Amino acid sequence: MRGKRVIVASILVLAAALLASGVIAGQFRSADPEALHEALTSGEVVQVAEIAAADGLARRGVFVQETDIGQLCLWDAASASSLQRGGGCNAIDDPLGGSAVSASLAYDGGPAIETVRDARLIGLADEDVASVTVLMSDGSERVVRLKKAKLSAGDFFAFGYRFKKADLRRGIGPIAVIARGAGGGELARQPTGIG
């Protein structure tokens, strides 16, 4: 491993007092912040996947919220009603941002991988994706479980994944999310910005 530094640059984070609670929304393609703030106060929040409880950490959900201003937002939160959530939004007509996969990484602790207490990955993949894995900094891969998600924007696979504390303590972090087709060929790769 070359150096132990964290690069946090691939996800543009918009810190706003959304829903009066300081929700952090990672904007991949930003809508007008004021209009987005207003749109997020209404609209149904639907669970599409789950992040299992592990290593003494509670289970979390992966939620989708489709806004009336044309944004599809994907959230990592304890519950659908939780105001403490993180994730991001893309245009509803291109929720994957022109790729076969769109993912968002959240973590508590840091900045060094060894001091991260909880790291979670959420995302959506195109319906043609057969598998999603995470490339780790030691060259190994972690398989991410996909769950069908029928949204008004189309049919996708949703996923949520929690990284093992044992990996994090050893300085092994996620480098990239890789989507593969049925034949195993790579369809898309998205850097995580950490690892």
N, C-alpha and C positions, 0 to 999 in steps of 0.2 A: 504494500500500500504506500503510495507516494504522499507523504505528509498526512496529517490528520486535520484537515481543515474542512469547514462546511461552506459550501457555496449556495447561497440562497439568492437566486436571481431568475429562475425560470418561471416563477409564478408571481404575477403582479398582484400585490395585496392592497386592497382598498380598505383602510380602517375607517369605519363610520359608526356613528351611534344608531345603527339600524335597530328598529323596534325598541328604541330607548334602552338598549342593554349592551351596546358595544359589540354587536355581532361583527365578526370579521368575514368579509366576503371577498374571496380571491377572484378578481375579474380577469377572465381570459380575453374577452372583447367587451370593453366597458360600455354600458348604457349611461345615460345621463344620471349621475349619482342621486340627485334629488328625486327624479322620476322613479328610479329603482327603489330608493328608500320607501317612497309612497306605495309602490306596487307590492313590496314585500310585506306590507301590513295586512294585506288581504290575499286571498287565494289559498287553495288547499295544499297542504304539505302531505305527501304520500310516501310511505316507506317502500323502498324498492330492493333493499338488501340489508344485511346485518354484519356488524363487526362483533365477533364472538368475544365473550368474557375470557380473559386469560391472564396468567401471571399476577393474579390479585387485582386486575383492572376490570371494571364493569363493562358489560355489553353496551354497544352503541348501535344506532341505526344509521342507514344511508337513506336520505330523503330527497325527493324531487319536488320542486315548486315551479309551476309554470305561471308566469306573470301575464297580466293583461297588456304589458308594453312589449311583448315579444321576446322575453328572456326565459330560458330554462335554467333553473338553478339547482345545483346538487349540493346537499348539505350532509355533514357528519355531525350528529348530535345525540344526546342521551335519549331524547324523545321528540315526537313531532311538534310538541308545544314548547320545547325548550328554546329559550332566547339565546342561549350560549351555543352557537353553531358555527362551523367553518366550512368553507368550500368555495364555490365559484359559480359564475353564470356565463352562458354563451347565448347567442341568438337562437331562438327556438327553431328557426329554419336551418340552422347548422350547429346543432348542439355539441358536435364533436370537433368543431373548429377546423373542418376540412381534413380530418384524420380518421383513422379507423378506431382510435381510442383517445379518450380525454380523461386525465386523472389529476387528482389533487392530493398532496401530501400534507398532513398536519402532524406536529409533534410538540410534546411538552418537555421542557428542559433544554439542554444544549448550552452553547452552540456545538461543542465537540460531541461526536456520535456517542462516545462512552458515557456522557452525562445526560443523554436523552432518556426520559423516564417512560414515555409512551409515544410510539410513532404509528400512525394509521394512514392507510391509503384508501381513497374512494374514487370511483369513476364509472364511466359508461363506455361501452364498446359497441361497434357496429354489429348488426345481426349476422354478418358474414364471418365474424371472428370466431375461431374454433377454440382458442385458448389465450389466456393472458398470464404472463409470468413477470416477475420482478428480478432484474439483474442486480446482484449484490456486489459490493466492493471487493469481495474475495473471489469473484468470478462465478459463484454458484447462482442458481435461480430458485425463486420461490413461486410455486403454482398458486394462482389466485382463482378462487371459485367464482363462477359466473352464474347469475340468476336472470332469467328472462324478465324483461320489463317492457310492458306495453304502455306506451305514453301517447298522448295526442300528437306528439312530434314524430312518432314512428315506433318501430320495434327495435329494442336494444338489449344488451346484456348489461346489468348493473353489478358492481362488486364493491366489497369492503374487506379490508385486510389489516390485521394488526401484526406488527413485526415483533418477533420474540425478544424479550429482554436479554436473553443469553447472547444473541447476536449483537445487540446494541452495546452491551458491556464489553464485548471483545473488539469493538470498533468497526463492526461489519454493518454497513448501511446500504440503503437502496440507491442504486445509480440511475436505473431507467426502467420504465414500464414497456413491455414488449407484447404486441398483439400479433398472433399467428393465425394463418388460415388452416383449412382442413388438411392440406398436405404438409403442414409444418413450416411453410415459408413465412418469413416476416412480412407483415402488412404495414406495421407502424411501430415507431419507437419514440417514446417521450421521456426526456431526462426528468429526474425528480427534483434536481436542485440541491440535493444533499447526498452525502455518501462518498 
